[in-house]
Amino acid sequence: MNTGRISRYEHEELRTLASGSMLTTYVAVGTAMENALIKYRIVNETDANLTISFDGVTDHDRIPANTAYIDDAALESGGSSRLAKGTTIYVKYDLGAGPTTGDVFVTAIYNKYL
C-alpha cells in the first residue's frame, strides 16, 4: 500500500521461549506486539513439533521440529495487510515428553514512517 509517506523496516525486540518452559497448553512467546507487523518469523529450534496460536486458545498452525515459519503479510496482500498490534504468539507441544532442547524465537518487523 503506497501511502505517499516514506517508511523503513524496523524490528521489535526478539522474543524467546525456552524448551523447558513449554507445556501441552499454550504459553506466550514473549510479550504482545507493540506495532502492527508487516512480517514475522517463528523459528522452532526445539526437538519437538509445536502448534502455534494467535489467541492462546485456537490451534492455527504447526511448526515441525527444527524448522521456521515466515509470514510476509504486506507482500502477500500488496502492502495492505498487517498482523495486528497487540497480538501475542503462543506455542504448545502435543502430548508426550515435549521438547528436551532448544528454544522458539519470534522476529517481528514493522514499518516505521518517517
QUINOR-V699201 format. One record per backbone hydrogen bond with DSSP energy under -1.0 kcal/mol. CO is the residue of the C=O (numbers start at 1). NH is the residue of the N-H. E is the energy in kcal/mol with one decimal. If there is no record, write none. Layout:
CO_NH_E ; CO_NH_E
This chain:
6_114_-2.8 ; 8_112_-2.8 ; 10_110_-2.4 ; 15_106_-2.5 ; 17_104_-2.4 ; 18_21_-2.0 ; 19_22_-1.4 ; 23_93_-2.2 ; 27_91_-2.2 ; 28_30_-1.1 ; 33_86_-2.4 ; 37_83_-2.4 ; 38_74_-1.8 ; 39_109_-2.9 ; 40_71_-2.7 ; 41_107_-2.6 ; 42_69_-2.8 ; 43_105_-2.2 ; 46_66_-1.1 ; 50_63_-3.2 ; 51_92_-1.6 ; 52_60_-2.8 ; 52_61_-1.4 ; 53_90_-2.7 ; 61_52_-3.0 ; 63_50_-2.6 ; 67_44_-3.1 ; 69_42_-3.0 ; 71_40_-2.1 ; 72_76_-2.3 ; 73_77_-1.1 ; 74_79_-3.8 ; 75_78_-1.1 ; 83_37_-2.4 ; 84_87_-1.7 ; 87_33_-2.7 ; 89_29_-3.1 ; 90_53_-1.9 ; 91_27_-2.1 ; 92_51_-2.7 ; 102_19_-2.2 ; 103_45_-2.4 ; 104_17_-2.2 ; 105_43_-2.7 ; 106_15_-2.1 ; 107_41_-2.3 ; 108_12_-2.4 ; 109_38_-2.2 ; 109_39_-1.7 ; 110_10_-2.6 ; 112_8_-1.8
